[in-house]
Amino acid sequence: MPQLYVVAIQPATGQTQVLGRVSLQPDRGHPMPVPIAGPANLTDDPWSFAPLSPGLTMQGGSKYIFLIVGLQELPSPPPSTPPSPPPGTGAIGRIVAALSFNGTTFSIVAHQSCGHRGLGGIPPYAAPTSGPLTLSASVSVTPTCVPSPLPSASSLPQLYVYAIALHGKGRGHGLSRRGGGGGKGHFNGVPIAGPANLTDNPWSFAPLSPGLTMVKGAKYDFVIAIPKTPRHGHGAIRRS
């Protein structure tokens, strides 16, 4: 005898009801149900459904249909897919300095050349647990690079500390390219602290919210960078 479960189904766009049999196979063109509570016996009165884990991860603005269905067994979870970029992810216009992070403090990677657009040579940080990266205080570092010459005071860009997620076994950094040209790529990162003025000494970056939500075992690079804007210029950078 099948047991009963409460399931959530995300219907296709424009669909307001689920007709016919609910399929447990994702390759049959039907919405895949997500069990969120159960099981209960068909002969019970009342039906009592205990919460199930991991349950349903909802997306803002999405619509869901909830049903009680009879299942012989729970469906296998669908294959994992790469996570969407976290909130706050933005394009980096210019990397000013590379940072190392030991889980508590940041320090500038001395051998990195100023204005270096690549990320090679940065010691990655491996997240020991999943959860938000909490900064207990502002990040303060002594400047090693300044633009030369400085832009006018009215157009001085501000600096932020960014976290850049590494993907896979290599050093894939979520590089976004437009136009196919080698010089038109940019890195995407999550701002975790800032802003600081280019002319400040030291640079002091206040923690930002929501910041970075880390995934256990994932690796991250940290940099001081200027956000990419449509009017962002690429003046020369020199070591001070």
C-alpha positions as CSV (number, residue, x, y, z in Angstrom):
1,M,0.0,0.0,0.0
2,P,1.5,3.4,-1.0
3,Q,2.1,5.9,1.8
4,L,1.1,9.5,1.6
5,Y,3.3,12.6,1.3
6,V,2.8,16.3,1.0
7,V,4.7,17.4,-2.1
8,A,5.3,20.8,-3.7
9,I,5.3,21.2,-7.5
10,Q,6.6,24.2,-9.4
11,P,4.2,24.4,-12.4
12,A,5.4,25.5,-15.8
13,T,4.8,29.2,-16.8
14,G,1.1,29.8,-17.2
15,Q,0.1,26.5,-15.6
16,T,-2.4,26.8,-12.7
17,Q,-3.2,23.1,-12.0
18,V,-1.6,19.7,-12.3
19,L,-3.8,17.4,-14.4
20,G,-3.4,13.6,-14.6
21,R,-0.8,11.5,-13.0
22,V,2.1,13.1,-11.1
23,S,5.4,11.8,-12.5
24,L,8.4,11.0,-10.3
25,Q,10.7,10.9,-13.4
26,P,12.2,14.2,-14.4
27,D,12.6,13.1,-18.0
28,R,8.9,12.6,-18.8
29,G,8.1,16.3,-19.3
30,H,6.2,16.6,-16.0
31,P,6.9,18.9,-13.1
32,M,9.1,17.1,-10.5
33,P,7.4,16.9,-7.1
34,V,9.4,17.8,-4.0
35,P,8.3,15.9,-0.9
36,I,8.1,18.3,2.1
37,A,6.3,16.2,4.7
38,G,5.3,12.6,5.4
39,P,4.8,9.7,5.4
40,A,1.2,9.1,6.6
41,N,-0.7,5.8,6.2
42,L,-3.7,5.9,4.0
43,T,-5.9,4.4,6.8
44,D,-4.9,6.9,9.4
45,D,-7.4,9.5,10.7
46,P,-6.2,12.2,10.9
47,W,-3.3,12.1,8.4
48,S,-0.2,13.4,10.2
49,F,2.8,14.4,8.1
50,A,6.2,15.0,9.7
51,P,8.5,17.6,8.1
52,L,11.1,16.2,5.7
53,S,14.6,17.4,5.0
54,P,16.0,19.0,2.9
55,G,12.5,20.0,1.8
56,L,11.7,22.7,-0.7
57,T,14.0,25.6,-1.5
58,M,11.7,28.4,-2.8
59,Q,12.6,31.1,-5.2
60,G,11.3,34.7,-4.9
61,G,8.3,35.3,-7.2
62,S,7.9,31.6,-8.1
63,K,4.5,29.8,-7.7
64,Y,4.0,26.4,-6.2
65,I,1.2,23.8,-6.0
66,F,0.9,21.6,-2.9
67,L,-0.7,18.1,-3.1
68,I,-1.1,15.0,-1.0
69,V,0.0,12.1,-3.1
70,G,0.5,8.4,-2.7
71,L,4.1,7.2,-3.3
72,Q,5.6,3.7,-3.1
73,E,8.9,5.3,-2.4
74,L,10.4,8.7,-2.3
75,P,11.9,10.0,-5.6
76,S,15.6,10.3,-5.9
77,P,16.8,13.9,-5.8
78,P,17.6,15.4,-9.3
79,P,21.3,15.8,-10.2
80,S,22.9,18.8,-8.6
81,T,23.3,21.9,-10.8
82,P,25.7,24.8,-10.4
83,P,24.4,27.4,-7.9
84,S,23.2,30.7,-9.2
85,P,25.4,33.7,-8.4
86,P,24.8,34.8,-4.9
87,P,23.0,38.1,-4.2
88,G,25.3,41.1,-4.6
89,T,27.5,39.5,-7.2
90,G,29.0,42.2,-9.5
91,A,31.5,42.7,-12.2
92,I,35.0,43.8,-11.3
93,G,36.5,46.6,-13.4
94,R,40.1,46.5,-12.1
95,I,42.0,44.5,-9.5
96,V,44.2,46.8,-7.5
97,A,45.7,44.3,-5.0
98,A,45.4,40.6,-4.2
99,L,44.7,39.4,-0.6
100,S,45.4,36.3,1.4
101,F,42.9,35.3,4.1
102,N,43.5,32.9,7.0
103,G,39.9,32.8,8.2
104,T,40.5,35.8,10.5
105,T,42.6,38.5,8.9
106,F,43.5,39.7,5.4
107,S,46.9,40.7,4.2
108,I,48.1,41.9,0.8
109,V,49.9,39.4,-1.4
110,A,53.3,41.1,-1.8
111,H,54.4,39.5,-5.1
112,Q,51.3,40.5,-7.0
113,S,52.0,43.2,-9.5
114,C,49.8,46.3,-9.2
115,G,46.9,46.4,-11.5
116,H,47.3,42.8,-12.4
117,R,44.0,41.7,-14.0
118,G,44.6,38.0,-13.6
119,L,44.3,36.0,-10.4
120,G,47.2,33.6,-10.6
121,G,49.3,33.2,-7.5
122,I,46.7,34.2,-5.0
123,P,46.5,31.6,-2.1
124,P,42.9,30.4,-2.2
125,Y,40.8,30.2,1.0
126,A,38.9,26.9,1.5
127,A,35.7,27.4,3.5
128,P,35.7,25.0,6.5
129,T,31.9,25.2,6.9
130,S,28.9,26.5,5.0
131,G,27.4,29.8,6.0
132,P,28.0,33.5,5.9
133,L,31.4,34.9,6.1
134,T,31.2,37.2,9.1
135,L,33.7,40.1,9.4
136,S,34.0,41.1,13.0
137,A,35.7,44.4,12.2
138,S,36.7,46.6,9.2
139,V,39.4,45.3,6.9
140,S,42.4,47.6,7.2
141,V,45.4,47.4,4.9
142,T,48.2,49.7,3.9
143,P,48.0,50.8,0.2
144,T,50.6,49.3,-2.2
145,C,49.2,50.7,-5.4
146,V,47.9,54.0,-6.5
147,P,46.7,55.3,-9.9
148,S,49.2,57.5,-11.7
149,P,48.1,60.2,-12.5
150,L,45.1,60.4,-10.2
151,P,41.8,61.1,-11.9
152,S,40.0,64.3,-11.0
153,A,38.6,64.4,-7.4
154,S,35.0,64.3,-8.7
155,S,35.5,61.0,-10.6
156,L,37.8,59.1,-8.2
157,P,36.5,55.4,-8.1
158,Q,36.1,53.7,-4.7
159,L,37.6,50.4,-3.7
160,Y,35.9,47.3,-2.3
161,V,37.1,43.9,-1.0
162,Y,35.6,41.2,-3.3
163,A,35.4,37.4,-2.8
164,I,35.7,35.5,-6.1
165,A,34.5,31.8,-6.1
166,L,36.8,29.3,-7.8
167,H,35.0,26.6,-9.8
168,G,36.1,23.0,-10.3
169,K,39.6,21.7,-9.9
170,G,41.3,24.5,-11.8
171,R,41.3,28.2,-11.2
172,G,38.0,29.0,-13.0
173,H,36.9,32.3,-11.6
174,G,33.5,32.9,-13.2
175,L,35.2,35.0,-15.9
176,S,32.6,36.8,-18.0
177,R,33.6,37.8,-21.5
178,R,31.8,40.1,-23.9
179,G,32.7,40.6,-27.5
180,G,35.1,37.7,-27.5
181,G,38.2,39.8,-27.2
182,G,40.9,38.9,-24.8
183,G,40.9,42.3,-23.2
184,K,37.2,42.5,-22.7
185,G,36.8,39.9,-20.0
186,H,36.0,40.7,-16.4
187,F,35.7,38.8,-13.2
188,N,32.6,38.5,-11.2
189,G,32.8,38.8,-7.4
190,V,30.8,39.4,-4.2
191,P,31.7,42.7,-2.4
192,I,32.2,41.9,1.2
193,A,33.6,45.2,2.5
194,G,34.0,48.8,1.5
195,P,34.1,51.3,0.2
196,A,37.5,52.9,0.7
197,N,38.9,56.0,-1.0
198,L,41.9,55.6,-3.3
199,T,43.7,58.4,-1.5
200,D,43.2,57.0,2.0
201,N,46.0,55.5,4.0
202,P,45.4,53.0,5.3
203,W,42.5,51.6,3.3
204,S,39.6,50.8,5.7
205,F,36.8,48.6,4.4
206,A,33.6,48.4,6.5
207,P,31.8,45.0,6.4
208,L,28.9,44.9,3.8
209,S,25.6,43.1,4.0
210,P,24.5,40.5,2.8
211,G,28.2,39.7,2.0
212,L,29.3,36.2,1.1
213,T,27.6,33.0,1.9
214,M,30.3,30.3,1.7
215,V,29.9,26.6,0.7
216,K,31.9,24.1,2.7
217,G,34.9,22.9,0.8
218,A,34.6,25.6,-1.8
219,K,37.6,27.9,-2.5
220,Y,37.7,31.6,-2.8
221,D,40.1,34.3,-3.9
222,F,40.0,37.8,-2.2
223,V,41.0,41.0,-4.0
224,I,40.8,44.8,-3.6
225,A,39.2,46.1,-6.7
226,I,37.3,48.9,-8.4
227,P,33.8,47.9,-9.6
228,K,33.2,47.8,-13.3
229,T,31.0,50.7,-14.5
230,P,30.1,51.9,-18.0
231,R,32.3,54.9,-17.5
232,H,35.2,53.1,-15.8
233,G,38.6,54.1,-17.1
234,H,41.7,52.0,-17.1
235,G,44.5,54.5,-16.2
236,A,47.9,53.2,-15.4
237,I,48.7,51.7,-12.0
238,R,52.0,52.0,-10.3
239,R,53.5,50.6,-7.1
240,S,53.9,53.2,-4.4
